[in-house]
């Protein structure tokens, strides 16, 4: 996932050291991409 963040594929907002917020639409896309790769 962090590779994608560096490439700018998903936008991440760091709320704190441990809490990371990903925009909902971006998160859904990330999940969908993950499903494609796991099939």
Beta strands, then each sheet from edge to edge (+ up, - down):
strand 1: 12-14
strand 2: 20-22
sheet 1: 1+ 2-
end
